[in-house]
Amino acid sequence: MLQDQYQRRFTYLRLSLTESCNFRCNYCLPNGSDCQNKANELSVDEIEQLVKGFALAGTRKVRLTGGEPTLRKDVCDIISRVKAVDGIEKVAMTTNGYRLKRDIKNWLAAGLDAINVSVDSLDADTFHLVTGQDRLPEIIEGIDSAIALGCSQVKVNTVLLRHYNGQSLDKFLAFIKHRPVALRFIELMQTGDNKAFFAKQHLSGAVIQATLLSQGWMPVSRREDAGPALEFWHPDYVGTMGLIMPYSKDFCASCNRLRVSSTGDLYMCLFANEHQSLRHLLTQHHPQAIANFVQRQLVAKPLSHQLHQAKTGLTKQLAMIGG
């Protein structure tokens, strides 16, 4: 079992498949993607070996991220190979939803268990303004298709933006009134490239939390393989609400995830000051060597990020290693 010096256990791998993205979200890639690493992305075979090493060390959940992971033409092959690794119990993917409606059936057939879809506004004009894409109705149809096809877990991620969706809680609550969707508001995080935008748009999730509690929403017990969200349920709603608040006290205390970039770099934290390449181990068909390498690196994992001090590490924008 992967464990650090603070007795945190790591059973959750977030694996970026590409830095490329076809959206131009104003909080991440307002000028579009400038992916420099496309030619060096991990192959399917390398991904399989990587996951085997992590699984041997106790990883049970893998989330495929980007950039936009569905831009990889071999994404179905990746899903099926990862799901087939002994010990992996859950394969999830985070997507901007661009290909969701068209391809969700294929992803589920390949073995995908859960999907997160980024929807930063339920107003079509605002969605277009934030993402640079005029596709909100199609993405909503894709979400409904995932539900109809029996996807075991459908989540919607919304980055809280003060001047774009900061007053839209009622619309989002209406969206999950009759949908079995876990909707999560994510506090905007400062990165190397968005400092001015962050200063204007950051909104604390504590404001939303207070409103939810006042309206009768109740906390949900955290599962062992869960991400960092505080989740809430309400007897009058089919869906649930969640809040990811990286600026809250003790946010990192329950950290259970490690990250690997699309080129095979291991990140101890989303906002790490350094990373270590493990790509040289991915052609050896020796998963124990990968597990040992990762455990050695965990010695240096810090207790917490330093976002409160505006220290963002190497992360220029979230598309680098999938948020």
C-alpha positions as CSV (number, residue, x, y, z in Angstrom):
1,M,0.0,0.0,0.0
2,L,1.4,3.4,-1.0
3,Q,1.7,5.5,2.1
4,D,3.4,8.8,3.0
5,Q,5.0,10.0,6.2
6,Y,1.7,11.5,7.4
7,Q,0.0,8.0,7.2
8,R,-2.1,9.0,4.2
9,R,-2.8,6.1,1.9
10,F,-3.0,6.5,-1.9
11,T,-5.4,4.3,-3.8
12,Y,-6.4,6.8,-6.5
13,L,-4.4,7.6,-9.6
14,R,-5.2,10.6,-11.9
15,L,-3.6,9.9,-15.2
16,S,-3.5,12.6,-17.9
17,L,-3.7,11.2,-21.5
18,T,-2.9,14.5,-23.2
19,E,-2.3,18.2,-22.6
20,S,-4.3,19.0,-25.7
21,C,-7.8,20.6,-25.3
22,N,-10.3,21.8,-27.9
23,F,-12.0,24.3,-25.5
24,R,-10.7,27.8,-24.6
25,C,-12.0,28.1,-21.0
26,N,-11.2,31.6,-19.7
27,Y,-9.8,30.2,-16.4
28,C,-7.5,27.7,-18.0
29,L,-6.7,28.1,-21.7
30,P,-8.2,31.5,-22.8
31,N,-5.8,31.5,-25.8
32,G,-6.4,27.9,-26.7
33,S,-4.2,24.9,-26.3
34,D,-0.5,25.1,-27.1
35,C,0.4,21.5,-26.5
36,Q,4.1,20.9,-26.8
37,N,4.1,17.3,-25.7
38,K,1.6,15.6,-28.1
39,A,4.3,13.5,-29.8
40,N,5.6,12.3,-26.5
41,E,2.4,11.1,-25.0
42,L,2.4,7.7,-23.3
43,S,1.5,4.8,-25.5
44,V,-1.3,2.4,-24.6
45,D,1.3,-0.2,-23.7
46,E,3.1,2.3,-21.4
47,I,-0.2,3.2,-19.8
48,E,-1.0,-0.4,-19.1
49,Q,2.4,-1.0,-17.5
50,L,2.1,2.2,-15.4
51,V,-1.3,1.1,-14.1
52,K,-0.1,-2.4,-13.3
53,G,2.6,-0.9,-11.1
54,F,0.2,1.4,-9.3
55,A,-2.3,-1.5,-8.9
56,L,0.4,-3.7,-7.4
57,A,0.9,-0.9,-4.8
58,G,-2.8,-0.7,-3.9
59,T,-4.3,1.6,-6.4
60,R,-7.9,0.7,-7.0
61,K,-9.3,3.7,-8.9
62,V,-7.9,5.4,-12.0
63,R,-9.3,8.6,-13.5
64,L,-8.3,9.5,-17.1
65,T,-7.9,13.2,-17.5
66,G,-6.3,15.7,-19.9
67,G,-6.4,18.3,-21.3
68,E,-9.3,16.6,-23.0
69,P,-8.7,12.8,-22.9
70,T,-11.2,12.0,-25.6
71,L,-9.0,13.7,-28.2
72,R,-7.0,10.5,-28.0
73,K,-8.2,8.3,-30.8
74,D,-7.2,5.3,-28.8
75,V,-9.2,6.3,-25.7
76,C,-11.5,3.2,-25.8
77,D,-8.4,0.9,-26.0
78,I,-6.9,2.8,-23.0
79,I,-10.1,2.4,-21.0
80,S,-10.4,-1.3,-21.7
81,R,-6.7,-2.0,-21.0
82,V,-6.8,0.0,-17.7
83,K,-10.0,-1.7,-16.6
84,A,-8.5,-5.2,-17.3
85,V,-5.6,-4.6,-14.9
86,D,-5.8,-6.9,-11.9
87,G,-6.8,-4.9,-8.8
88,I,-8.3,-1.9,-10.6
89,E,-11.9,-1.7,-9.5
90,K,-13.0,1.6,-11.0
91,V,-12.1,3.5,-14.2
92,A,-13.4,7.1,-14.4
93,M,-12.9,9.9,-16.9
94,T,-13.2,13.7,-16.8
95,T,-14.3,15.3,-20.1
96,N,-15.5,18.6,-21.4
97,G,-18.4,16.7,-23.0
98,Y,-17.5,17.6,-26.6
99,R,-17.8,14.0,-27.7
100,L,-20.0,12.7,-24.9
101,K,-23.3,12.4,-26.8
102,R,-21.6,10.6,-29.7
103,D,-19.3,8.3,-27.9
104,I,-20.6,7.5,-24.4
105,K,-22.0,4.2,-25.5
106,N,-18.5,3.1,-26.8
107,W,-16.8,4.3,-23.6
108,L,-19.2,2.3,-21.4
109,A,-18.7,-0.7,-23.6
110,A,-15.0,-0.4,-23.2
111,G,-15.4,-0.6,-19.4
112,L,-15.8,3.0,-18.2
113,D,-17.5,3.1,-14.8
114,A,-17.9,6.8,-14.1
115,I,-17.7,10.1,-15.9
116,N,-17.3,13.7,-14.9
117,V,-18.4,16.4,-17.3
118,S,-17.4,20.0,-17.0
119,V,-20.3,22.4,-17.2
120,D,-19.5,25.9,-16.0
121,S,-22.8,27.4,-16.7
122,L,-26.4,26.3,-17.5
123,D,-27.0,29.4,-19.5
124,A,-26.0,28.8,-23.2
125,D,-24.6,32.3,-23.7
126,T,-22.5,32.3,-20.5
127,F,-21.3,28.8,-21.3
128,H,-20.1,30.0,-24.7
129,L,-18.4,33.0,-23.1
130,V,-16.5,30.9,-20.5
131,T,-15.5,27.9,-22.8
132,G,-15.4,29.4,-26.3
133,Q,-17.8,26.6,-27.4
134,D,-21.5,26.9,-28.3
135,R,-22.4,23.4,-27.3
136,L,-24.3,23.4,-24.1
137,P,-27.5,21.7,-25.3
138,E,-25.5,18.9,-26.9
139,I,-23.5,18.4,-23.8
140,I,-26.6,18.2,-21.6
141,E,-28.0,15.6,-24.0
142,G,-24.8,13.7,-23.6
143,I,-25.2,13.7,-19.8
144,D,-28.8,12.5,-20.1
145,S,-27.6,9.7,-22.5
146,A,-25.0,8.6,-20.0
147,I,-27.7,8.3,-17.3
148,A,-30.1,6.5,-19.7
149,L,-27.4,4.0,-20.7
150,G,-26.8,3.1,-17.0
151,C,-23.5,4.7,-16.3
152,S,-23.0,4.0,-12.6
153,Q,-21.8,7.4,-11.7
154,V,-22.3,10.7,-13.5
155,K,-20.8,13.9,-12.1
156,V,-20.9,17.5,-13.3
157,N,-18.0,19.8,-12.4
158,T,-18.6,23.5,-12.2
159,V,-15.7,25.9,-11.6
160,L,-17.0,28.7,-9.4
161,L,-16.6,32.1,-11.1
162,R,-17.8,35.1,-9.3
163,H,-19.1,37.1,-12.3
164,Y,-20.2,34.1,-14.5
165,N,-22.0,31.6,-12.2
166,G,-21.6,33.0,-8.7
167,Q,-25.4,33.7,-8.5
168,S,-26.6,30.6,-10.3
169,L,-27.1,28.1,-7.5
170,D,-30.8,27.9,-8.0
171,K,-30.4,26.9,-11.7
172,F,-27.9,24.2,-10.7
173,L,-30.2,22.8,-8.0
174,A,-33.0,22.7,-10.5
175,F,-30.8,20.7,-12.8
176,I,-30.2,17.9,-10.3
177,K,-33.8,18.0,-8.9
178,H,-34.8,15.0,-11.0
179,R,-31.4,13.8,-12.3
180,P,-29.2,11.2,-10.5
181,V,-26.2,13.5,-11.0
182,A,-23.5,14.5,-8.4
183,L,-22.9,18.1,-9.1
184,R,-19.8,19.7,-7.6
185,F,-18.8,23.3,-7.4
186,I,-15.0,23.7,-7.5
187,E,-13.3,26.8,-6.2
188,L,-11.2,28.5,-8.8
189,M,-7.5,27.8,-8.1
190,Q,-4.7,30.2,-8.8
191,T,-2.2,28.9,-11.4
192,G,0.9,30.4,-12.9
193,D,-1.0,31.8,-15.9
194,N,-4.3,33.1,-14.3
195,K,-3.3,35.4,-11.4
196,A,-5.2,38.5,-12.6
197,F,-8.2,36.4,-13.5
198,F,-8.1,34.6,-10.1
199,A,-8.1,37.9,-8.2
200,K,-11.3,39.0,-10.0
201,Q,-13.2,35.7,-10.1
202,H,-12.4,33.6,-7.0
203,L,-15.4,32.8,-4.9
204,S,-15.2,30.8,-1.7
205,G,-17.2,27.6,-1.6
206,A,-18.0,28.4,2.0
207,V,-20.7,30.8,0.8
208,I,-22.4,28.0,-1.1
209,Q,-22.0,25.6,1.8
210,A,-23.8,27.9,4.2
211,T,-26.7,28.3,1.7
212,L,-27.0,24.6,1.2
213,L,-27.1,23.9,5.0
214,S,-29.7,26.6,5.5
215,Q,-31.9,24.9,2.9
216,G,-31.8,21.5,4.5
217,W,-28.9,19.8,2.7
218,M,-27.1,17.2,4.8
219,P,-23.5,16.0,4.7
220,V,-22.7,12.6,3.1
221,S,-20.1,10.3,4.6
222,R,-16.9,10.3,2.6
223,R,-16.1,7.0,0.8
224,E,-12.5,5.7,0.9
225,D,-12.0,6.1,-2.8
226,A,-13.7,9.5,-3.0
227,G,-12.1,12.6,-4.3
228,P,-11.8,15.8,-2.2
229,A,-15.4,17.0,-2.4
230,L,-17.6,17.6,0.6
231,E,-20.9,16.0,-0.5
232,F,-24.5,16.8,0.5
233,W,-27.9,15.3,-0.1
234,H,-31.4,16.5,0.3
235,P,-34.6,14.3,0.5
236,D,-36.3,16.4,-2.2
237,Y,-33.6,15.9,-4.8
238,V,-32.5,12.9,-6.8
239,G,-29.0,14.4,-7.4
240,T,-26.4,15.4,-4.8
241,M,-24.3,18.5,-4.3
242,G,-20.6,18.7,-3.7
243,L,-18.0,21.3,-2.9
244,I,-14.3,21.2,-3.6
245,M,-12.6,23.9,-1.5
246,P,-8.8,23.8,-1.8
247,Y,-8.5,26.9,0.3
248,S,-10.3,25.4,3.2
249,K,-8.6,24.3,6.4
250,D,-7.1,20.8,6.4
251,F,-8.1,20.3,2.7
252,C,-5.1,18.1,2.1
253,A,-5.5,16.0,5.2
254,S,-7.5,13.3,3.4
255,C,-5.5,13.3,0.2
256,N,-5.6,9.9,-1.4
257,R,-4.5,10.6,-5.0
258,L,-1.3,10.8,-7.1
259,R,-0.9,12.2,-10.5
260,V,1.0,11.2,-13.6
261,S,1.3,13.5,-16.7
262,S,0.7,12.5,-20.3
263,T,4.5,12.1,-20.7
264,G,5.0,9.9,-17.6
265,D,6.0,12.4,-15.0
266,L,4.9,11.7,-11.4
267,Y,3.5,14.6,-9.4
268,M,3.1,14.3,-5.7
269,C,0.6,17.2,-5.8
270,L,-1.3,19.2,-8.3
271,F,0.8,22.2,-7.3
272,A,4.1,20.4,-6.9
273,N,7.4,22.3,-7.3
274,E,9.0,19.4,-9.0
275,H,8.2,16.1,-10.6
276,Q,10.0,12.8,-11.3
277,S,9.9,10.9,-14.6
278,L,9.0,7.2,-14.3
279,R,8.8,6.6,-18.0
280,H,12.1,4.7,-18.1
281,L,10.3,2.0,-16.1
282,L,7.4,1.6,-18.4
283,T,9.1,-0.7,-21.0
284,Q,10.5,-3.2,-18.5
285,H,7.3,-5.1,-17.7
286,H,8.3,-5.0,-14.1
287,P,5.4,-3.5,-12.1
288,Q,7.2,-4.0,-8.8
289,A,9.9,-1.5,-9.9
290,I,7.2,1.1,-10.6
291,A,5.5,0.5,-7.3
292,N,8.9,0.8,-5.5
293,F,9.8,4.0,-7.4
294,V,6.5,5.7,-6.4
295,Q,6.8,4.7,-2.8
296,R,10.3,6.2,-2.6
297,Q,9.0,9.5,-4.0
298,L,6.2,9.6,-1.4
299,V,8.8,10.3,1.2
300,A,9.0,13.9,-0.1
301,K,5.3,14.5,-0.4
302,P,4.4,17.6,1.6
303,L,1.6,17.8,4.1
304,S,-0.2,20.5,2.1
305,H,-0.1,22.6,-1.0
306,Q,0.9,26.3,-0.5
307,L,-2.0,27.9,-2.4
308,H,-2.7,30.2,0.5
309,Q,0.7,31.8,-0.1
310,A,0.0,32.1,-3.8
311,K,2.6,29.4,-4.5
312,T,1.4,27.4,-7.5
313,G,4.4,25.3,-8.2
314,L,5.0,24.2,-11.8
315,T,1.4,24.3,-12.7
316,K,0.9,27.1,-15.3
317,Q,-2.6,25.9,-16.2
318,L,-4.7,23.0,-15.2
319,A,-4.6,21.3,-18.6
320,M,-1.0,20.4,-17.9
321,I,-1.9,17.5,-15.5
322,G,-5.7,17.3,-15.5
323,G,-6.6,19.4,-12.4
